[in-house]
Every structure is written in C-alpha cells, then in structure tokens.
Amino acid sequence: TWGTVLLGGDGVDPAAASEKALVLASIHLLPEVLAGLVLAAVLAAICSTADSQLVVAASAAANDLYARIFAKDRAGNHVGKDRAVVFVLGLAAVLMVMNKEYEVYKLVLTYGWAIFGAAFGPQLILALLWRGSTYAGCVAGMFTGFVVPIAWQLTYDSTESGVEIYNLPLGFAAALAVHVLVSLTTRSSDGGSQPADG
C-alpha cells in the first residue's frame, strides 16, 4: 500500500514504522513550515510529559518517602532533595536508552498503561463501590496489579502458543481478586467493613 511505501521509503522497517509514522508522514505529506510545526508539537508533548513525570517522581520521593520514613520534620523544605531525585532519574533514563532501540508505543502499552490500569483501577472501583474494601486489600491489590503485568510480559511467549494475551486485563483481574480476598480476610481485624481510605 501507499502507506507502507511511504513509511518504509527511508529505510524504515514497515513492521516497526508505527514508531515514526507521524514524523515521516509530516515530512512527506506536509509543506515544510507545517511539517516543522508538527514536529515541534511532538517534541513539546514529549518534553511536557517527561517534565511532569520527573516532577511527580521527585515530589513523591521527597515528600512521601523521605519525609515519612526518614525525616522527623515532615513540613520541612525538600527542594534540594527534589532536585537530586530529578537529576538521578533523568540520568538513569539517559543511560537506559543509550545505544539501544526501544519501541516507545510498545513500552507504554505493555508496561505503562498495563501497570497503571491494573494497579489503580480495581482499587479505585472497589474503594468507591464496595464498603467491604480495606486498607490491606487495597495495598495487596496495588502490589498485585504492579507485579502481574510485568511478570506476564517477561514470562509469557506468544510465539509458542500462537495467542497474544494483553497483560492489562490479566493484571486487572488478578488485582481485583486479591483485593477482594484480602479485604474479606482482614475485615474483622480492621474492626469491620471500612472503605479503603478509612
């Protein structure tokens, strides 16, 4: 098709052309000025996302982990620690991708969205809709939703079975089941039915 020829015309493997589809389509199909605007928009989106994730990670590390576990003064100023975490995470990200080719969309779908959806989705639903949800069940469900998608992606080989199974539904179901089971087990020890945030 014309899309395969277009996206593969610059020596790009058509099977992996989705990674560069927008960039190559903009270069080949749009005038130079509009192509530059599209590429600038892509770069701006990447920078904005990376910046937000670094700030959130630094804030969580300094205010949630350090302040709650190590520091006695939780209301103190943690600007220096925020900056240190941002620097370390940024450096680690650069080192991870040096001399390696990553399919960004694949990583986002198989790890990012899968872990996010499985770790938080069941817990939010049960905490809002089920009064039997407990704190222990929520924590256990989050841990399960984090581990299962990663373990499934690393151990399951779809080429052998011929069936591709996305890890998000599997992790979601496992986290939901663990949350319910642990909540039912710990309800009496928690003093009865409590919301997960209680």
Buried (B, 14 or more C-beta within 10 A) or exposed (E): EEEEEBBBEEEBEBEBBBBBBEBBBBBEEBEEEEBEEBBEEEEEEEEEEEEEEBEEBBBEBBBEEBBEEEBEEEEEEBEEBBEBBBEEBEEEEEEEEEEEEEEEEEEEBBBEBBBBBBBBBBBEBBBEEBEBBBBBBBBBBBBBBBBBBBBBBEEBEEEEEEEEEBBBEBBBBBBBEBBBEBBBEBBEEBEEBBBBEE
